[in-house]
């Protein structure tokens, strides 16, 4: 896959990848690909392919799954396998506009180390603080810490470009630093130029989030449901400077195929731009 068509942001949990990619995508009219939104699609593919660790994950109880040793947790996370699935996802997307793809499974062995890739690596203090804020149970915390070491080791091994997140800069400032690294590609594009195009890109990202939760709720062992789970969806007004969100339950999001024909989701006081 030609790297000139995709901007890559990797890094461990808590690095700020999603926030940064989302800001840049909305500012510049890019398609935002969030690997987390495809977690369960990827797991279903792995199960269909007979991947033993994916099958084992689904078969274990929640208690058994999260009490597994660190190496087994990393294997069952499909961290290495999902990188190739991300490439397959991106090949299926339209050629325009430019894609900004972010996620933990985006690693140097998968996407290379060219000028269109950067890894956000939080300092030890920032990592501790952000993981503590998530109030994670011991099992997920062990997995996330393992991913910190695994990703950091691959970035060092491959000499990949990194940006250390030390907590001194705001999310907007970090996004601006990443924009500078991607300046040439952003200037070249292609990017969405009309509000309608930008609104459709926001709808694409919103719909991916809905699919993520619907696939999770379909698991027999999952908890929660679409009627009570409230998420922050991106405003679909299409204005480049809009960073507003709309809180909505998963069940209230327009269902396919009507979702792309329904009126845009708009924050209070916003309207579709011409």
VOGU-3710 file (C-alpha; in Angstrom, 3 decimals, decimal comma):
1> xxxxxxxxxx> 0,000/0,000/0,000  1,517/3,378/-0,993  2,235/5,344/2,162  1,657/8,642/0,343  -2,092/7,934/0,532  -2,204/7,439/4,308  -1,000/9,309/7,381  -0,180/6,865/10,178  -0,310/7,540/13,920  0,693/4,693/16,214
11> xxxxxxxxxx> 1,388/4,404/19,896  0,275/2,604/23,060  -2,992/3,135/24,931  -3,149/6,537/26,575  -0,884/8,257/24,051  -3,617/10,521/22,656  -3,697/9,018/19,151  -7,455/9,177/18,758  -7,794/12,772/19,933  -4,967/13,981/17,698
21> xxxxxxxxxx> -6,138/12,110/14,585  -9,717/13,240/15,083  -8,690/16,892/15,390  -6,498/16,765/12,279  -9,134/14,939/10,238  -11,823/17,479/11,066  -9,566/20,469/10,454  -8,295/19,317/7,078  -11,132/17,256/5,613  -9,499/13,839/5,905
31> xxxxxxxxxx> -11,008/10,408/6,370  -10,296/9,292/9,945  -9,744/5,552/10,381  -9,884/4,553/14,044  -8,525/1,025/14,555  -10,432/0,631/17,836  -13,709/0,969/15,929  -12,808/-2,195/13,983  -11,704/-4,346/16,924  -14,645/-6,728/16,848
41> xxxxxxxxxx> -14,736/-6,947/13,038  -11,091/-7,998/13,175  -11,791/-10,542/15,904  -14,608/-12,039/13,849  -12,277/-12,334/10,869  -9,653/-14,035/12,994  -12,243/-16,469/14,375  -13,471/-17,264/10,854  -9,851/-17,933/9,846  -9,453/-20,340/12,778
51> xxxxxxxxxx> -6,988/-18,225/14,756  -6,552/-20,159/18,034  -6,007/-17,145/20,286  -9,080/-15,355/18,932  -11,177/-18,468/19,467  -9,772/-18,933/22,966  -10,597/-15,322/23,913  -14,267/-15,787/23,041  -14,473/-19,134/24,851  -13,032/-17,956/28,164
61> xxxxxxxxxx> -15,080/-16,318/30,871  -14,289/-12,699/31,713  -12,484/-13,819/34,874  -10,438/-16,480/33,064  -9,571/-14,158/30,208  -8,210/-11,318/32,297  -6,338/-13,517/34,773  -4,152/-15,006/32,022  -0,377/-14,330/32,102  0,885/-11,211/30,355
71> xxxxxxxxxx> 2,265/-13,045/27,316  -1,062/-14,799/26,781  -3,003/-11,544/27,138  -0,840/-9,970/24,444  -1,334/-12,967/22,142  -5,110/-12,961/22,661  -5,225/-9,211/21,950  -4,247/-10,008/18,313  -1,926/-7,017/18,434  0,338/-8,294/15,662
81> xxxxxxxxxx> -2,376/-9,913/13,538  -4,621/-6,837/13,425  -2,017/-4,693/11,680  -2,449/-6,680/8,479  -6,234/-6,468/8,819  -5,977/-2,685/9,051  -4,130/-2,655/5,727  -6,934/-4,723/4,194  -9,537/-2,278/5,565  -7,739/0,710/4,105
91> xxxxxxxxxx> -7,349/-0,884/0,678  -11,143/-1,132/0,512  -11,696/2,601/1,155  -12,084/5,225/-1,587  -8,877/6,706/-2,983  -9,873/10,202/-1,859  -9,704/12,023/0,432  -6,441/11,440/2,268  -6,737/8,983/5,162  -5,366/9,483/8,643
101> xxxxxxxxxx> -5,208/6,105/10,365  -4,476/5,634/14,051  -4,363/2,751/16,457  -2,295/0,576/18,733  -1,831/-2,203/16,098  -0,218/0,304/13,709  3,432/-0,655/14,133  6,674/-0,082/12,189  6,793/-3,699/10,909  3,349/-3,178/9,364
111> xxxxxxxxxx> 3,480/0,335/7,894  7,198/1,063/7,678  9,003/4,135/8,946  8,573/6,642/6,125  7,750/10,320/6,449  4,022/9,697/6,747  4,184/7,775/10,026  4,739/8,870/13,612  4,372/7,143/16,956  3,119/9,029/20,000
121> xxxxxxxxxx> 4,954/7,685/23,037  3,823/8,955/26,441  6,404/9,471/29,143  6,290/7,034/32,059  4,593/9,652/34,236  1,967/10,496/31,628  1,299/6,813/31,008  0,789/6,132/34,711  -1,527/9,116/35,078  -3,664/8,370/32,048
131> xxxxxxxxxx> -4,040/4,677/32,810  -4,935/5,527/36,407  -7,633/7,910/35,126  -9,232/5,028/33,254  -9,572/3,059/36,491  -8,763/-0,202/34,715  -9,102/-3,624/36,358  -5,821/-5,555/36,841  -6,145/-7,634/33,641  -6,615/-4,797/31,137
141> xxxxxxxxxx> -4,009/-2,749/32,998  -1,499/-5,582/32,559  -2,263/-5,769/28,826  -1,940/-2,009/28,345  1,392/-1,931/30,140  2,581/-4,812/27,992  1,612/-2,891/24,855  3,614/0,109/26,074  6,774/-2,004/26,204  6,034/-3,895/22,983
151> xxxxxxxxxx> 5,351/-0,789/20,892  8,228/1,184/22,374  10,619/-1,674/21,610  9,509/-1,873/17,952  9,796/1,893/17,476  13,345/1,772/18,844  14,288/-1,331/16,852  13,111/0,166/13,548  14,309/3,692/14,247  10,801/4,989/13,625
161> xxxxxxxxxx> 9,861/8,618/14,089  8,395/9,315/17,506  6,872/12,204/19,375  7,184/12,010/23,156  4,022/13,055/24,976  5,259/14,466/28,280  2,061/16,128/29,465  3,278/19,692/28,940  1,339/20,246/25,723  -2,428/20,251/25,270
171> xxxxxxxxxx> -4,109/17,899/22,818  -4,398/20,785/20,356  -0,685/21,536/20,685  0,215/17,895/20,146  -2,034/17,830/17,078  -0,276/20,937/15,772  3,106/19,224/16,205  1,859/16,215/14,235  0,444/18,526/11,564  3,925/19,985/11,080
181> xxxxxxxxxx> 5,334/16,499/10,542  2,633/15,792/7,946  2,617/19,278/6,405  3,747/18,206/2,941  1,165/15,433/2,649  -1,605/17,656/4,037  -0,791/20,339/1,483  -0,819/17,807/-1,362  -4,052/16,096/-0,302  -6,485/15,235/-1,679
191> xxxxxxxxxx> -8,818/16,588/1,004  -12,531/17,199/1,249  -13,256/20,736/0,087  -16,993/21,126/0,631  -19,081/21,054/3,787  -21,142/18,209/2,363  -18,036/16,096/1,862  -16,801/16,901/5,346  -20,174/16,036/6,801  -20,124/12,648/5,098
201> xxxxxxxxxx> -16,669/11,971/6,527  -17,981/12,710/10,022  -20,902/10,377/9,348  -18,447/7,660/8,241  -16,519/7,999/11,517  -19,704/8,083/13,577  -21,091/5,006/11,856  -17,819/3,120/12,496  -18,204/3,836/16,213  -21,780/2,566/16,176
211> xxxxxxxxxx> -20,699/-0,668/14,464  -17,990/-1,115/17,084  -20,489/-1,070/19,940  -23,127/-3,095/18,112  -20,566/-5,841/17,473  -19,537/-5,791/21,133  -23,118/-5,967/22,394  -23,731/-8,952/20,080  -21,207/-11,001/22,096  -23,016/-13,449/24,424
221> xxxxxxxxxx> -20,691/-12,455/27,289  -20,912/-8,684/26,758  -22,505/-6,251/29,164  -24,492/-3,093/28,438  -26,799/-2,431/25,510  -27,391/0,013/22,680  -30,425/1,577/24,365  -28,543/2,853/27,405  -24,996/3,417/26,135  -24,461/7,113/25,419
231> xxxxxxxxxx> -21,578/8,194/23,174  -20,191/11,508/21,950  -20,649/11,674/18,182  -18,948/14,261/15,976  -21,078/17,143/14,759  -21,727/16,696/11,058  -22,068/20,375/10,117  -18,941/20,148/7,952  -17,206/23,296/9,188  -13,412/22,917/9,378
241> xxxxxxxxxx> -13,183/24,552/12,803  -16,036/22,572/14,351  -14,933/20,371/17,230  -18,386/19,938/18,779  -19,901/16,606/19,752  -23,470/15,404/20,242  -24,350/12,911/22,965  -26,635/10,184/21,721  -27,386/6,575/22,590  -26,100/3,957/20,163
251> xxxxxxxxxx> -29,692/2,854/19,487  -30,728/6,401/18,513  -28,144/6,716/15,758  -29,807/6,385/12,315  -29,681/2,713/11,271  -28,246/1,580/7,933  -29,034/2,042/5,117  -30,890/5,179/6,227  -27,964/6,615/8,179  -26,287/8,131/5,103
261> xxxxxxxxxx> -29,591/9,602/3,875  -30,758/10,993/7,192  -30,243/14,656/8,159  -26,829/15,423/9,656  -26,293/15,246/13,393  -25,810/18,833/14,501  -24,630/20,386/17,740  -26,941/23,066/19,219  -26,726/26,234/17,145  -24,980/24,527/14,238
271> xxxx> -26,381/24,118/10,757  -25,058/22,508/7,590  -22,580/24,831/5,944  -22,896/25,729/2,274
//
